[in-house]
Amino acid sequence: MEDCVFCKIAAGQIPAEKVYEDERVLAFHDISPQAPAHVLVIPKRHAGDILAARAFDDALLAHLFRTAADVAERLGLGKTGFRIASNCGPDACQSVPHLHLHILGGKQLSPEMD
């Protein structure tokens, strides 16, 4: 999508502090971190949210989650733990309408979901 900020990041039109990239997904540091470690993992193909991502093949969705796990390990979060979250829609406070997984860690996280 032309006006999607994450599509522009994936296309290299907007800079991001990348953690991982391949032909299907991109992981980069969140510009407004909610934890000491806060990385976003996105598919390079646009889908507005997890509901729209049902059109993706299972291999892409599996790759997205495997990448999130690999990135969490690279960040050193595997030993102490981390959270993976995906907001969907306004009630969940989804701020960018492009499917993305948040990897949060580096401290003990609150049990409440904000």
Secondary structure, DSSP 8 states (H G I E B T S, - for coil): -TT-HHHHHHTTSS---EEEE-SSEEEEE-SS-SSSEEEEEEESS--SSTTGGGGS-HHHHHHHHHHHHHHHHHTT-TTT-EEEE---SGGGT--SSS--EEEEESS---SS--
